[in-house]
Amino acid sequence: MLGEQRTDAHEQRSAVQALAKELDARAAQPVTFGVVGEFSVGKSLLLGTLLGKSDLLPVENRKATGNITVLRLRRQPAGDEEGRPQQTYADPTAEIHYLTAKRLGECVRTVLDELADGLDHEHPELVAGAVLRSLDPLNSPEGWTLFDQWVGCLWPEQGPGQPEPLVDPLRIASTHRAAAAELCRIRDAWLSQDGVMGTVQRLPSKHLREALDHGVEERIPASLPLRRVQPFTPDEIRNDTEALSRSFDLIERVVQDVYVSPEHWELNELLADHEVQFLDFPGIGGAGSYGRDTHLSRRELADVHTILVVLDARRAGTQGVESFWGMLTQDGRSTEVLGKAALVAASFFDQVPVPGAPETAVDATELLHSSDELNAIHVHSDKFVRGREEAVVLTSAITAIRRYGLPYAALSPGSQARIEDAQRALDARDEQGGGAGWTALADRFQSLAPHGHWADRLRAVSDDGGVRKLHRLIEEHLRANGVALKQELAERSRRKLWDALRALQYQVRQETGPTVATSAEFRELTERLGQYRGLLATLMAELDELRTTVPQDVTATPPLSLAGAAAEVRQAVYEWGEWDLLLQRARNDDNGLVSRSAPPRPAGEFRKVLPGRVSAPAPATGVRSTDTTKGYMTRFAALVEGHTDRDRERLDTWLGAWQERWEAEFEALRSWFEEPGTLPLLSEVYLSHLGDPEEVENRLTQLWTALHPAEVVDDQRRQHHQDTGPRESPADRFPGLADHALPWHHAMPEGELMTERQERHPLIVARLRQYTADAAAAVVTERLNRLLSGRVDVLHTFYEKTAQWVLADHDIRPPRGTSGARHASHGEAPSDGPGGGPGHADDRGDQPVDVLMRTWRKA
């Protein structure tokens, strides 16, 4: 029957087929462990070392690029007949998976669009968008001709007799030329290939490195890349490394079977339950591949269940990895879900210097701040693991190679030399007692934070480079989260497929029988619900923005944000006068130390009244506000409570302005709801869709309530006040003992000058100020976060549910006959296919799609 339908149904059927393939692939695929990191962070060396063969993948100390490498882990017998230890080895053949023409076209489209966006923004005179966005070089009759005619403007010819370039070549960013050069290489590979697209080629593993590493430092040509067509076939790829190299830009992934030594990593039990594969992604920021790597990685990351983010322990702060991480959200996974999927390995830890930690450190935080490298690892890893400290490991492939005698002879001579140099440096450090420094620091972490993770991390990396710890962590994570995430992805695909089937069912019915869906009433209903969806999208975007900073066009109040609150509180602490008084005492002291306060005078000592005063001063206690923690604690508590109350007032002000504006925005929809014919029409349409009168009433009530934001906000405010328990006392969070004498108090015993210099040095004042400011900022931001969660997040959840219950255009169809009532009277539960959920696919028709959906529901 579909052969008689219009193009709409055929297009929807293609979407259904694509989603069916996606669901099948996600259900059948192995549990996938992805490894991501910037170029030259030791990712490939660490991965090979983790599997017991350090030279498993090419390792270079430069911007080299490659393809996504899939390492399928295979079980290996426990030992040979003679009891000799077994080594990890790779299958002697590898698979090269080439892109299909369709996928290559999608990749080219992505690169063209990103290049057009960048150039239109920076150099609109090049008209990149007008030319590039209309190109389809793989399918159009013109092929690459228009691209070739345009791309020369990025490399204009200069000299006598040449026309003035549209843009000064020096002003064109290298990234734009890099993307254009990549398109030129894709063009040449596409025009050169003969029968390669979509094939899988098996070839000796010795050719694998040519497929992974393109072997260049920088690939941005100084002049326009001309067409270079050099034909190659599948047979030539299998037998000629040069042909393999020319096919580089057409490769989607390289697949290698790896048999892991059970002596190095016992995986038989895990692999007996689930097939597991590691995906090694191209290094972020590598040369030679720009939009292509990003496009291919984005596709593969959608199906990754667990991710190991590799950071360089010497410089953990990297923007590239965070950008790469952002790709994962594009498949619908939240940052909370991603946080559960992530592990972090800080590599090259053998090259991190042992910090000179202060002997007087009072807590683990101070120890952490004594090392820029440790502190950076702590800060940047938390962006990925979201507070899961146990998911962070310190690693050193060099230490592991030395400990386990792992092979690296198959690496390039340069890589071998670097490993040997690093081993000698490690030996020299140990001879000088450097290794003992990390052990001592681990002991100090253990004493200051017995339940923390730094002591265990430092001991693990000192022992074997953190390999065993990372082994255990990966196994636990794959068992606990990998399978669950795989099921979650499959369920997401199943729901998308069911929605697509329902859309196809609707289109088929629209095209095969009489319908009144084009009547004025249903057109208006469709338009009104579309308007409702659009307004809700804008509303929730504003609430999302409020979660980080208040939009300035909504109210004149200052921005309300966690970062802003923390900065304000820290500044307030820094401005306390006590700090200046203490530092003034140090400036006046002969030794430059904070001088001790004077002891109190005897209670009965005679004193005359000063001229103009009524009485003599009361006997001094000898206790100044600067000399004990009591005064600081009092100011600390007042600051926290005052800032909390002010944040609540600012939020109320913002929400007041917000609800007034949205009352006006929803006015037209409220008027439409109140028209006599609207509610009966909505009830009929929703009943046709759901088949459950009670659920119809529930959803329409939700839609009507959401159109009154002032009442919704008031209700949420009342709920929040009822659910809010007693506040935690700010004094409990002050970074010091209550009413405790400080080193410059007159009652503190005087020690040797060296001890006094340590305890009364002005730096101690600076530390006390820093700790107090950090603690105050932490309490205020925690309270603000709870406030936003209780007010804004709840509000967002309410409107998010409302948006889910506004019917999409393809769900709006007039009921036929009494089918909706029939389903309700028979008690048939709504379903979105196997597994249940919202939606209803009625079984009135005899079209194939009706039979398919009816069968699937009952399966």
Disulfide bonds with the S-S distance in Angstrom:
none
